Amino acid sequence: MRSSFQRRLLASTLLLGLTTPAFAQTADDADEGTIVVTGSRIARPDLQQASPIAIVSAQELKLSGKVNVEAIINDLPQLVPSATGASNNPGGGVSTADLRGLGANRTL
């Protein structure tokens, strides 16, 4: 009986020793994503050509002195900035975009 126990103990020890421990992988540095503003929900069949695209580089963001993305995109000609500080920023960490004056609820 004792040798049976020792055999099981030896077998389980060997099996545990043969398994390789799982190590956590280090996370890659997250690449800063891009913010893309794309059109509206309103179908516009009269616009069959490509609209101009505004690209704001990281260098331009740093040089602008703005503290958040809302302030930066409000300077773009495609967006209508809010008349007051609260009209495009309803609170709760949400900032909306009013694309071409269609209203914030019409922007995708």
CNS distance restraints for C-alpha pairs under 8 A (distance, minus, plus):
assign (resid   1 and name CA) (resid   5 and name CA) 6.39 0.50 0.50
assign (resid   2 and name CA) (resid   6 and name CA) 6.23 0.50 0.50
assign (resid   3 and name CA) (resid   7 and name CA) 6.03 0.50 0.50
assign (resid   4 and name CA) (resid   8 and name CA) 6.28 0.50 0.50
assign (resid   5 and name CA) (resid   9 and name CA) 6.08 0.50 0.50
assign (resid   6 and name CA) (resid  10 and name CA) 5.96 0.50 0.50
assign (resid   7 and name CA) (resid  11 and name CA) 5.98 0.50 0.50
assign (resid   8 and name CA) (resid  12 and name CA) 6.03 0.50 0.50
assign (resid   9 and name CA) (resid  13 and name CA) 6.05 0.50 0.50
assign (resid  10 and name CA) (resid  14 and name CA) 6.12 0.50 0.50
assign (resid  11 and name CA) (resid  15 and name CA) 6.15 0.50 0.50
assign (resid  12 and name CA) (resid  16 and name CA) 6.09 0.50 0.50
assign (resid  13 and name CA) (resid  17 and name CA) 6.01 0.50 0.50
assign (resid  14 and name CA) (resid  18 and name CA) 6.07 0.50 0.50
assign (resid  15 and name CA) (resid  19 and name CA) 6.52 0.50 0.50
assign (resid  37 and name CA) (resid 108 and name CA) 7.67 0.50 0.50
assign (resid  38 and name CA) (resid 107 and name CA) 7.91 0.50 0.50
assign (resid  38 and name CA) (resid 108 and name CA) 6.67 0.50 0.50
assign (resid  39 and name CA) (resid  99 and name CA) 7.40 0.50 0.50
assign (resid  39 and name CA) (resid 107 and name CA) 6.55 0.50 0.50
assign (resid  39 and name CA) (resid 108 and name CA) 6.56 0.50 0.50
assign (resid  40 and name CA) (resid  99 and name CA) 7.49 0.50 0.50
assign (resid  40 and name CA) (resid 106 and name CA) 5.65 0.50 0.50
assign (resid  40 and name CA) (resid 107 and name CA) 4.72 0.50 0.50
assign (resid  40 and name CA) (resid 108 and name CA) 5.48 0.50 0.50
assign (resid  41 and name CA) (resid 106 and name CA) 5.82 0.50 0.50
assign (resid  41 and name CA) (resid 107 and name CA) 6.62 0.50 0.50
assign (resid  41 and name CA) (resid 108 and name CA) 6.49 0.50 0.50
assign (resid  42 and name CA) (resid 106 and name CA) 7.31 0.50 0.50
assign (resid  54 and name CA) (resid  76 and name CA) 7.58 0.50 0.50
assign (resid  56 and name CA) (resid  60 and name CA) 6.20 0.50 0.50
assign (resid  56 and name CA) (resid  61 and name CA) 6.91 0.50 0.50
assign (resid  57 and name CA) (resid  61 and name CA) 6.34 0.50 0.50
assign (resid  58 and name CA) (resid  62 and name CA) 6.30 0.50 0.50
assign (resid  59 and name CA) (resid  63 and name CA) 6.18 0.50 0.50
assign (resid  60 and name CA) (resid  64 and name CA) 5.96 0.50 0.50
assign (resid  61 and name CA) (resid  65 and name CA) 7.18 0.50 0.50
assign (resid  61 and name CA) (resid  66 and name CA) 7.26 0.50 0.50
assign (resid  61 and name CA) (resid  72 and name CA) 7.48 0.50 0.50
assign (resid  62 and name CA) (resid  66 and name CA) 7.75 0.50 0.50
assign (resid  64 and name CA) (resid  72 and name CA) 7.73 0.50 0.50
assign (resid  66 and name CA) (resid  71 and name CA) 6.14 0.50 0.50
assign (resid  66 and name CA) (resid  72 and name CA) 6.28 0.50 0.50
assign (resid  67 and name CA) (resid  71 and name CA) 7.20 0.50 0.50
assign (resid  68 and name CA) (resid  72 and name CA) 6.79 0.50 0.50
assign (resid  69 and name CA) (resid  73 and name CA) 6.18 0.50 0.50
assign (resid  70 and name CA) (resid  74 and name CA) 6.11 0.50 0.50
assign (resid  70 and name CA) (resid  95 and name CA) 6.49 0.50 0.50
assign (resid  70 and name CA) (resid  96 and name CA) 7.88 0.50 0.50
assign (resid  70 and name CA) (resid  97 and name CA) 7.83 0.50 0.50
assign (resid  71 and name CA) (resid  75 and name CA) 6.95 0.50 0.50
assign (resid  72 and name CA) (resid  76 and name CA) 7.39 0.50 0.50
assign (resid  73 and name CA) (resid  79 and name CA) 7.05 0.50 0.50
assign (resid  74 and name CA) (resid  79 and name CA) 5.85 0.50 0.50
assign (resid  74 and name CA) (resid  80 and name CA) 6.65 0.50 0.50
assign (resid  74 and name CA) (resid  81 and name CA) 5.05 0.50 0.50
assign (resid  74 and name CA) (resid  97 and name CA) 7.89 0.50 0.50
assign (resid  75 and name CA) (resid  79 and name CA) 7.42 0.50 0.50
assign (resid  75 and name CA) (resid  81 and name CA) 7.50 0.50 0.50
assign (resid  78 and name CA) (resid  99 and name CA) 5.93 0.50 0.50
assign (resid  78 and name CA) (resid 100 and name CA) 5.38 0.50 0.50
assign (resid  79 and name CA) (resid  97 and name CA) 6.80 0.50 0.50
assign (resid  79 and name CA) (resid  98 and name CA) 5.58 0.50 0.50
assign (resid  79 and name CA) (resid  99 and name CA) 4.56 0.50 0.50
assign (resid  79 and name CA) (resid 100 and name CA) 5.39 0.50 0.50
assign (resid  79 and name CA) (resid 101 and name CA) 7.02 0.50 0.50
assign (resid  80 and name CA) (resid  97 and name CA) 7.80 0.50 0.50
assign (resid  80 and name CA) (resid  98 and name CA) 5.48 0.50 0.50
assign (resid  80 and name CA) (resid  99 and name CA) 6.28 0.50 0.50
assign (resid  80 and name CA) (resid 100 and name CA) 6.07 0.50 0.50
assign (resid  80 and name CA) (resid 101 and name CA) 5.55 0.50 0.50
assign (resid  81 and name CA) (resid  88 and name CA) 7.58 0.50 0.50
assign (resid  81 and name CA) (resid  98 and name CA) 7.08 0.50 0.50
assign (resid  82 and name CA) (resid  86 and name CA) 7.64 0.50 0.50
assign (resid  82 and name CA) (resid  87 and name CA) 5.62 0.50 0.50
assign (resid  82 and name CA) (resid  88 and name CA) 5.47 0.50 0.50
assign (resid  82 and name CA) (resid  98 and name CA) 7.96 0.50 0.50
assign (resid  83 and name CA) (resid  87 and name CA) 6.79 0.50 0.50
assign (resid  84 and name CA) (resid  88 and name CA) 7.90 0.50 0.50
assign (resid  85 and name CA) (resid  89 and name CA) 6.88 0.50 0.50
assign (resid  86 and name CA) (resid  90 and name CA) 5.80 0.50 0.50
assign (resid  86 and name CA) (resid  91 and name CA) 7.64 0.50 0.50
assign (resid  88 and name CA) (resid  95 and name CA) 6.00 0.50 0.50
assign (resid  88 and name CA) (resid  96 and name CA) 5.22 0.50 0.50
assign (resid  88 and name CA) (resid  97 and name CA) 6.63 0.50 0.50
assign (resid  88 and name CA) (resid  98 and name CA) 7.45 0.50 0.50
assign (resid  88 and name CA) (resid 104 and name CA) 7.22 0.50 0.50
assign (resid  89 and name CA) (resid  94 and name CA) 6.14 0.50 0.50
assign (resid  89 and name CA) (resid  95 and name CA) 4.56 0.50 0.50
assign (resid  89 and name CA) (resid  96 and name CA) 6.16 0.50 0.50
assign (resid  90 and name CA) (resid  94 and name CA) 6.39 0.50 0.50
assign (resid  90 and name CA) (resid  95 and name CA) 6.82 0.50 0.50
assign (resid  90 and name CA) (resid  96 and name CA) 7.99 0.50 0.50
assign (resid  91 and name CA) (resid  95 and name CA) 7.45 0.50 0.50
assign (resid  96 and name CA) (resid 104 and name CA) 5.75 0.50 0.50
assign (resid  97 and name CA) (resid 103 and name CA) 7.90 0.50 0.50
assign (resid  97 and name CA) (resid 104 and name CA) 5.37 0.50 0.50
assign (resid  97 and name CA) (resid 107 and name CA) 6.73 0.50 0.50
assign (resid  98 and name CA) (resid 102 and name CA) 6.29 0.50 0.50
assign (resid  98 and name CA) (resid 103 and name CA) 4.98 0.50 0.50
assign (resid  98 and name CA) (resid 104 and name CA) 4.42 0.50 0.50
assign (resid  98 and name CA) (resid 105 and name CA) 7.91 0.50 0.50
assign (resid  98 and name CA) (resid 106 and name CA) 7.73 0.50 0.50
assign (resid  98 and name CA) (resid 107 and name CA) 6.67 0.50 0.50
assign (resid  99 and name CA) (resid 103 and name CA) 6.88 0.50 0.50
assign (resid  99 and name CA) (resid 104 and name CA) 7.13 0.50 0.50
assign (resid  99 and name CA) (resid 106 and name CA) 7.85 0.50 0.50
assign (resid  99 and name CA) (resid 107 and name CA) 6.19 0.50 0.50
assign (resid 102 and name CA) (resid 106 and name CA) 6.08 0.50 0.50
assign (resid 102 and name CA) (resid 107 and name CA) 7.70 0.50 0.50
assign (resid 103 and name CA) (resid 107 and name CA) 7.18 0.50 0.50
